[in-house]
Amino acid sequence: MNKNTTKLLLGTSLFSLMCLMASCGKSQSSESQDYHNTEQVRRYKNKCADSIRTARGYDSIYAKYNQLAAYPIYRKIDSLEWTASLGNAIEKSVKNSARKIINKFFADLGSLLGRYEISLSDYTCGEDEDYFYFNTNTNAVCKNDLIFTGINLYPENQPDDEAPNLCGITNEFNPLIDIVQEIVDKSSYDKTRKDEIMNHVHNLVEKTKDKLIASRKSAEQQYADYYLKKDNKDDIAVEECGEGDRTAGYGNFQWNSRGCVKKVLHTQVYDSKLPVAFFGDKDAEYKLISLGNDKWQVQKKTASGKIEKTAVFTDKGHIEGWLCFDDIDAKNENCFSYEPGENMGVHVFYSEYKIIKRAKKKWVPNKDITRQINSLTKQMEKVQAQSDELYDRLETIRNYADSVATVKASQRFRSR
């Protein structure tokens, strides 16, 4: 390679490198400027939007909106509804009788330990509405676990070491037995004597459990005319808390009436020759009719009373049945829906709700409490309507301010 060629290549490379460096410098400068402009635009838009919102009275409207609160009223309504409910009446009866049994149990337990010169009172720290307290390793015992002893919260589940809260029976007296065991272990007796004491404690606990269960069942029976059970295994003291969680109590009676038991039969069938045009008449009543041997027919009763039927078709179908609770005044009813097939035919969905049993009596809440609830409900609806109106005004101002600020920012920075 001659010297001239070498110089040419070196010169070309140097020029390319300089161009690249210049390009990079320009790019970084441009990116920095773009970021600066973006941040500047954002600050300008926010300042502009704030000014517009202030001019339109946004802050004063927001202050009024913030003062309106329907939730406290709702909480008051919820509390009154529980006070007037069948569930509260049953729970009060259960707890009143159970507390007497538990107080007697503690007295008997103190006497039992006292015969061995062991003082239970030396380890007690008092109680509140929900717990008994002790100055031991297990320092609290839940009263509900004592009152609602024997409740099988999850009867369909087998005991699971990894999920003890789903094992079924409530913890009952176990924490209290642990406390007594700890107290007895601190005594100077040998193992034989300690075992003797604990055997007496266990016997007392088992007798108390039997009394509590009998007392609870008796209290529930006092109100048996007002509610139903699905079957003998159905324990009304199991309260559904949502998301599969359960506790002991009667809270479900506040919102889930047990006035009647319905049998639900849900049927799903399909036929490739069912015409879509037969369905979808909003003024007509539809009914799925079983003809036996997997044969079906859809009946339509038009607004004029005319009866029309599809051709009989055959399908094994998918049929499910279950029981559910409803209000004592509930009626038999049907639910019909359909869905056109992807290529042809129609899927038919039909549910029948039949009353199979009603409670003997209807629970009627206290009239004075009902009047309070109705008054608070109207008050809550009024507050909610005012809240919704103010919220809509705030949204309108926000949207207007953001829109104007965007236009102004665009005009200001595009002209530069």
ABEGO torsion letter per residue (X at the ends): XBAAAAAAAAAAAAAAAAAAAAAAAAAAAAAAAAAAAAAAAAAAAAAAAAAAAAAAGAAAAAAAAAABBAAAAAAAAAAAAAAABAAAAAAAAAAAAAAAAAAAAAAAAAAAAAAAGBBAAAABAEBBAABBBBBBABABBBAAAAAABGBBABAABBBBAABAAAAGBBAEAAAAAAAAAAAAAABABBAAAAAAAAAAAAAAAAAAAAAAAAAAAAAAAAAAAABBBABAABBAABBBAEGGBBBBEAAAAAABBAABBBBBBBBBBBBAABBAAABGBAABBBBBBBAEGGBBBBBBBBAAGBBBBBBBBBBAEBBBBBBBBBBAABBBBBBBBBBBBAABEBBBBBBBBBBABBBABBBBBBAAAAAAAAAAAAAAAAAAAAAAAAAAAAAAAAAAAAAAAAAAAAAAAAAX
